[in-house]
Amino acid sequence: MVAEQPVVCSPLSVVVNGAGKRRLVVNLRHVNHYLKVQKFKYEDLRVAMLLFKPDVMGAGVWPLLKDLEDPELRRLAQSLPATVLRSRADSTTKKYLGVYQRWKTWAEARREVPAFPVKDIHLALYPQHLSESVQSRAAVEEAVHALSWLHEVAGLESVGTSPIVQATLAGLRRMLARPKSRKEPVTADMLKEMVEAAGPDPSLTDVRLLSMFLVAFAGFL
């Protein structure tokens, strides 16, 4: 008994789960008739990772999208980040965002280096730093490509096309290139030693390999 009639009275029931335990269930299906259904979607991992980087999403064209008033334009703007991020494969996007986080850590430790947008002179200095610290040509190229791509994501001009960045990248590629080690060519004496090492009763595998070597050698004579 209650003093006033309730607006909503939700019946309770009991169900038995797979483990045989009883659980109370509140039946609210009758409330669903009074609820307004609104569509929404979960962002994928790439969009979620980028949304946690307000310095990127707060630069370039993105602030302009917040001022849109037309409902259809706002709906289209909401799905635009996911579309833009699909310009690269999932693995590449994840890798580039990791590169950006390392760049940001390096930039924040230096008062005069803004993390984003990236200035071309700083993008020339950062690969120089990488060449001295990790001495990896791949890391240098990856840094330039990643930061250039994030500029494109923000609707900004690609910083990687700057003449000073391109000149720095070309110089570091030469400096970090591994010297080529030329292999000695196979000679007739080497093949003769291989045939003699097989003995008078070679296995079928040895015969097959020696035949391949001899035919290939004869083809280049």
ABEGO torsion letter per residue (X at the ends): XBABBBABBBBBBBBBBAAGBBBBBBBAAAAAAABBBBBBBBBBAAAAAAAABAAAAABEAAAAAAABABAAAAAAAAAAAAAAAAABBAAAAAAAAAAAAAAAAAAAABAABBAOBBBAAAAAAAAAAAAAAAGBAAAAAAAAAAAAAAAAAAGBBBAAABAAAAAAAAAAAAAABBBBBBBBBBBAAAAAAAAAAAEABBBAAAAAAAAAAAAAAAAAX
